[in-house]
Amino acid sequence: MKIQLFFLTSILLVFSQVALAQTKITGTLIDSVYNRVLESTTVSVYEQGKKSVDKVTMTDRYGKFEILESFAGKPLILELSHQGYEVIRFDFQLSANEKKDFGKINMKQILNEIDVVDLIPPVRMNGDTIEFNADAFQLDSNAVIEDLLNKLPGMVVWGDGAVTYNGRTIPNVLVNGKQFFGSDMAIALQNIDKKAVDKLQIYDKRNHEEKEKDPEGKKLEMNVVLKEGKQNMLFGNIGAGYGTEDRHQTSLNVNKATKKAQITAAYSGSNINKDLANIDQLLKNTTFKGIGINADFTPDFLRQGILEQQIIGGRYQYDFNGEGKPNLQHTATGNVTARWNKNRNKDESNTILLNPESTDHNFRSYSSENEQEWRVQTANFTLNKFNYNYQQDKRTINYHGNVWMDNSKNDDSNSSLTTYDYLNNQSYNKLDNSDITYRKNLSYNGSIDVQAKPNYSIDGKSQLSFVENLSVNLQLNGNFNDAQFESFKMGDYVNLLDETLNKLSNRNYDQDESSRNFNSDLLVKHRLFGLRNRISFNNLQTYNLVSDLIENDFQKNNDLSHDSKFNQLEYEPSLEFYKTLKSKYLNGRYYYSFNLNAALGTRIFRYTNVSSLDYRNLEQKFNSFLPSLNFSYNYSKIGKYYTYHNIGYKYNEEYANLNQLRPIYDDIYPAYRYFGAVNPLKATGVHLINYRWSYNQQRQYASSIYATAEYRLYTNGLTDSLVYNENQQQNFTVQIPDGMHLLTFNLNYSKPFPIKKNHSLTLNVTANGNWGNKFQFVDGNRQEMINSRIGGNINAYYTILNKFQLGWKNDLNYYTRKDKLSTDNKNDYSSTAWNSGLAAAYQLTKRWTLNSSVDNRSNFSKFQDNNALIWNANMTYRLLKGNNLEIKMEALDLLRQNKGFYFYDGVTEFTTGNRNILTQYYMLTLSYMPRKFGK
């Protein structure tokens, strides 16, 4: 707590110093002939005697510029450049806190083409694209693209790695017009040598129709243009580490690129709870720049059990065009991986009933030991073709296709003991399970998008025919899955109140399962309306043979053995309507639009289950009417801010599934039984009203706010009816005619703050919560529980460029439940979970870096409080001329305080427990990062 208070105090002190010792220069650029302002003129500040730019910006729509920086005491040059105009330079020098206004500056047009000198300014407008000249910014010899971004006007690299330009997020980075070794932009930004970059391009990636509909609703993308020959590159990371407690890790990724192709070979192996999701994650966390304090592929000290993992894989991407144009993409990508996981888990928990009949007998305990081995081989192939070129008389056709295949085997051995100490159920059940699952899966998805011809008018009348105004979008996805389950269970049930109920079980399960799923979504759209058709079909065939050991012989269990065939069909046609009720665009000043979207749809829902178990033969039919209505309002004060409002209503219906209606009861668990629904169930109606609002400033250090609120009303909702019967807890699904309500909200605020040169603070604050009522029955008594949860987090990063970074993360959740119908407070309950962490990275020299993090986990409840403090630290040192050999020393869980505690908030019960987790160890790692850009 003292550390956190110190950090808060530090932030306040930092804010108090903002703008101290800053200078300010301003001016307005005017065309000397036509006396008009010059927008997008490049304004550069150089220190005299240096070729690299210190600060650069561009004039706004009114020809004005403003530069805030610590320029005091330096002889400077102000350079103004605009295509087709003579370059203007001013020599000047400022004192501390001085503000200098250059006033109106007249720029002369170049009349003689011979006088034109082809000098590329640090930043310029090329059509609708902003281009930054990389060579205009002098950086360290080992700098990467991310270091360059920190020098560019309008650009902010956030503490968590996000990138914004004038307040708008840049979620995607291309290199020479295509994805760079995956989808994570850190792979490009933190690996590519700055010296290999020709220019950076920022542009609105939307198509012509989207831009026409909302001129200021820009969706930015960045394209990195490499210098000629530099697209031939090799980079990667090869590392291995060993530590105390026999901990080890090994990783390898080697990446080769040419003009048209990219190829990756990768491997990762460890026994320190590092769970690699995909090759992208490995590349992101082994970049040349280093991961700092935001790694997401690190030892997981919160994960249950101890994970050993080995993964080997490769990826190949081919660009059919090879032209480096981001608006014209045609690529094929293939990924293959083989994974081996081994988990060892131990778990102990205690559960208390929140509304017991007896305060002395309201307890259940559980303990287990589990070992799991999972082997899976996957292959993924993707084909994309996107054309964002604007052509007046031609349709644009884009398509995407993906096929995913996997083959897996899962071995799972588990021993567990469950003890019941209820008023009328005092027993224990010991189970030993051995399960093997074989699975083969093929999934696919694809889309084709045929856009309408670009609209144009003569005398206010569209020149396109009805057919030319139509666009077609078709999306398909499906799945073929075959699985085989082999399981053996030994059960020992002992009833402490009635020994005649004691039972020993030895049971074999042999199940084959085959499923087929298909989904399609077809939208034929005019500019004012659309006709949508959704179809979903699911088929599941199951062959289950269960046998019990009776007198040394396995005999078929007719209550559990069954063959079944399940078919489900959903057809959902709808008519959609789109209308701009009012809009206005005043160039350079503001833009607004008020829009209506509405839909009238219906859903035909059918499913049948044919089973050898008579009670599982079932047919369900529902017809649902599904209306929706949305109003949206966009407003942009151009160059200042952009705001968006949306309010909508939608109605949907949910249907009980087969296992809620006709569950199978396995008496190897005699102390608990789920009966499902006794009576037929109607469809559950869901009325949804939602509101969304966003506000985004359009400047470099911009505030951004996003808020949502949703209200749901459930009619004929489903809930549980619990019966604590003699020797058995029973659960039934019942339908409540009374409405159940759920209100949720979410609020996000983010802002970067310039402190002084090379110093910045980024702040992200979120708040969220929900409130709702939930009906339930306990031994026939109706209860109405009022449940509420409120939480939020604060993430703040203070950065001194290429020197120091401090991050502070907080996550807080508070939960309460109250029995509305109870006259006492015995069913009321509250709990709090608070996670807080500080992390710091300090670069002592260009080669030597220190990292440390402290994480505090705290749980507080009516029944139990828990706390753990985890302190990790590491030191890295870089060797060789290119800083591409790294030695890393790590000390993890230095205080030996990591604990595997957890708790669950249930509607009728509360559970606390402990699991085995990763604890203290030390490790030494050596990594080599090959790098070559160009032949």
ABEGO torsion letter per residue (X at the ends): XAAAAAAAAAAAAAAAABGBGBBBBBEBBBBAAAGBBBBGBBBBBBBBGBABBABBBBBBAAGBBBBBBBABGBBBBBBBBBBGBBBBBBBBBBBBGBBBBAEBBBBBBBABAAABBBBBBABBBBEABBBBBAAABBBBAABBAAAAAAABBGBBBBAAGBBBBGGBBBABBBBGGBBBGEABAAAAAAABBAAABABBBBBBABBAAAAAABAABBBBBBBBBBBBGAABBBBEBBBBBBBBGGBBBBBBBBBBBBAABBBBBBBBBBAAGBBBABAAAAAAAABAAEAEAABABBBBAABBEBBBBBBBBBBBBBBAAGAGBAABBBBBBBBBBBBBBBBBBBBBBBBBBABBABAABABBBBBBBBBBBBBBBBBBBBBBBBBABBBAABBBBBBBBBBBBBBBBBBBBBBBBBBBBBAABBBBBBBBBBBBBBBBBBBBBBBBBBBBBBBBBBGGBBABBAAAABBBBBBBBBBBBBBBBBBBBBBBBBBAABAAABBBBBBBBBBBBBBBBBBBBBBBBBAABBBBBBBBBBBBBBBBBBBBBBGGBBBBBAAABBBBBBBBBBBBBBBBBBBBABBBBBBGABBBBBBBBBBBBBBBBBBBBBBABAAABBBBBBBBBBBBBBBBBBBBBBGABBBBBBBBBBBBBBBBBAAAABBBBBAABAABBBAEBABBBBBBBBBBBBBBBBBBBBBABBBBBBBBBBBBBBBGBBBBBBBBBBGBBBBBBBBBABBBBBBBBBBBBBBBBBABBGBBBBBBBBBBBBBBBBBBBBGGBBBBBBBBBBBEBBBBBBBBBGABBBBBBBBBBBBBBBBAABABAAABBBBBBBBBBBBBBBBABAABBBBBBBBBBBBBBAABBBBBBBBBBBBBBBBEAAGABBBBBBBBGAAGABBABBBBBBAABBBBBBBBBBBBBBBBBBBBBBBBBEX
